[in-house]
Amino acid sequence: MIDERTTVHLLGRTLHHLLDSAQGWRGAGEQRGVVERATREMPTARYADVPALVRAWRSAAS
């Protein structure tokens, strides 16, 4: 089923793709933690919705 947590996973995978490189992680360590939580295997362990992911990302980036 495609729901909000599936969208969170997709956005997390996109962030991972954009910030990971052959030279290593290009983001902050806190951002990596946000990506790891967004892409957890169990949907209930991810952020509940996109606004929660965005809040965590903004907090990690500041």
C-alpha positions as CSV (number, residue, x, y, z in Angstrom):
1,M,0.0,0.0,0.0
2,I,1.3,3.4,-0.9
3,D,0.8,5.8,2.0
4,E,2.5,8.7,3.7
5,R,5.2,6.5,5.2
6,T,5.9,5.1,1.7
7,T,6.4,8.7,0.5
8,V,8.7,9.3,3.5
9,H,10.8,6.3,2.4
10,L,11.0,7.5,-1.2
11,L,12.1,11.0,-0.1
12,G,14.7,9.4,2.3
13,R,16.1,7.3,-0.5
14,T,16.2,10.4,-2.8
15,L,18.1,12.3,-0.1
16,H,20.5,9.4,0.3
17,H,21.1,9.3,-3.4
18,L,21.8,13.0,-3.6
19,L,24.2,13.2,-0.6
20,D,26.1,9.9,-0.8
21,S,29.1,9.7,-3.1
22,A,32.1,7.7,-3.8
23,Q,34.1,10.1,-1.6
24,G,31.6,9.6,1.3
25,W,28.6,11.3,2.8
26,R,28.4,15.0,1.8
27,G,25.8,16.0,4.4
28,A,26.0,16.6,8.1
29,G,25.9,13.6,10.5
30,E,22.5,14.7,11.8
31,Q,21.2,14.6,8.2
32,R,22.4,11.1,7.8
33,G,20.4,10.1,10.9
34,V,17.3,11.7,9.4
35,V,17.8,9.7,6.2
36,E,18.4,6.5,8.1
37,R,15.2,6.9,10.0
38,A,13.2,7.8,6.9
39,T,14.4,4.6,5.1
40,R,13.9,2.1,7.9
41,E,12.5,-1.2,6.7
42,M,9.5,-1.2,9.1
43,P,7.1,1.6,8.1
44,T,6.1,2.3,11.7
45,A,9.8,3.1,12.5
46,R,9.9,5.9,9.9
47,Y,8.6,9.4,10.3
48,A,4.8,9.4,10.4
49,D,4.4,11.8,7.6
50,V,6.2,14.2,5.2
51,P,5.9,17.3,7.5
52,A,7.6,15.4,10.3
53,L,10.4,14.4,7.9
54,V,10.7,18.1,6.8
55,R,10.9,19.3,10.4
56,A,13.6,16.8,11.2
57,W,15.6,17.7,8.1
58,R,15.4,21.4,8.8
59,S,16.5,20.8,12.4
60,A,19.4,18.7,11.3
61,A,20.5,21.2,8.7
62,S,20.6,24.1,11.1
